[in-house]
Amino acid sequence: MESENQTCVSEFILLGVSEDVLLQPLLFGLFLSMYLVTSIGNLLIIVAVIMDSHLHTPMYFFLSNLSLADICFISTTIPKMLLNIQTQSKVITYAGCITQLYFFMLFGVLDNFLLTVMAYDRFVAICHPLHYTIIMNPRLCGLLLLASWIMTALHSLLQSLMVLRLSFCEELEIPHFFCELNQLIHLACSDTFLNDLVMYFATGLVAIVPLTGILFSYSKIVTSISRISSAGGKYKAFSTCGSHLSVVSLFYGTSLGVYLSSAAAQNSRASAIASVMYTVVTPMLNPFIYSLKNKDIKQALKKLFSQETFST
């Protein structure tokens, strides 16, 4: 591409989920509802963990951080989408796009690492119950959380810096409702070989390594549970990690589904619609999974609501 065709990019156009004008009010109401449900649901989990002293354990410490990451994750994309629908504008500035890209990857990958840390917590609780409080001490929990933040921040920074080196031409329309890494690379008119290499290698690394850790932890958990003689003991042991296993299945299931649908889809708009599953639906369902499947969370939420009722 010749240099005269290259421009100093100031903004991109987000085409959104649909360009049908008649659908915009429906989409606004739908995504606003999902955003509010996600934010309130995850916020209730955080407040319940803080207010109930029985939940001051490593498992719920990481759960509250997962809920916070989910709120931040959905907040990187949906508010801008709602603003664009409301103002009938599809523009996002170049700086805004890079910023959105950074924080979207940061909180998305942070979810991944937190789920891995929670799997390790369940592994220690079931396989080494007598040493649980010694192993999962506050110092280790803090280090695991800090390590998760550092690794995700470095990964997001690397990917964002790689995008900054790209040149963009006349075609600045992103067939998505947010600035997605792969879409930005495809829009570039400069050589993207290094970007593709870094994207696939780094993304594969932050996906495969945590997934391997989760699978290893659950293989040990299953082995340990199979040694328990009574059916009641097996159920009690497995119930402590049922909610986490459901969230992990939802997270990786939707992510894999989006990847496969993107590979099979003929257009990027189908990929945008599919990505709603892991960007919006998964963070929205996580609080319901934990509140419905976890007895401690249900009791804490009942206490929270009863206190609010008496206070009013």
Secondary structure as GFF3:
##gff-version 3
##sequence-region A 1 312
A	DSSP	three_ten_helix	3	5	.	.	.	ID=ss1
A	DSSP	beta_strand	11	14	.	.	.	ID=ss2
A	DSSP	three_ten_helix	21	23	.	.	.	ID=ss3
A	DSSP	alpha_helix	24	51	.	.	.	ID=ss4
A	DSSP	three_ten_helix	53	55	.	.	.	ID=ss5
A	DSSP	alpha_helix	58	75	.	.	.	ID=ss6
A	DSSP	alpha_helix	78	87	.	.	.	ID=ss7
A	DSSP	beta_strand	91	93	.	.	.	ID=ss8
A	DSSP	alpha_helix	94	127	.	.	.	ID=ss9
A	DSSP	three_ten_helix	129	131	.	.	.	ID=ss10
A	DSSP	alpha_helix	132	135	.	.	.	ID=ss11
A	DSSP	alpha_helix	138	164	.	.	.	ID=ss12
A	DSSP	beta_strand	173	174	.	.	.	ID=ss13
A	DSSP	alpha_helix	181	187	.	.	.	ID=ss14
A	DSSP	alpha_helix	193	226	.	.	.	ID=ss15
A	DSSP	alpha_helix	231	239	.	.	.	ID=ss16
A	DSSP	alpha_helix	242	264	.	.	.	ID=ss17
A	DSSP	alpha_helix	268	276	.	.	.	ID=ss18
A	DSSP	pi_helix	277	281	.	.	.	ID=ss19
A	DSSP	alpha_helix	282	293	.	.	.	ID=ss20
A	DSSP	alpha_helix	295	311	.	.	.	ID=ss21
###
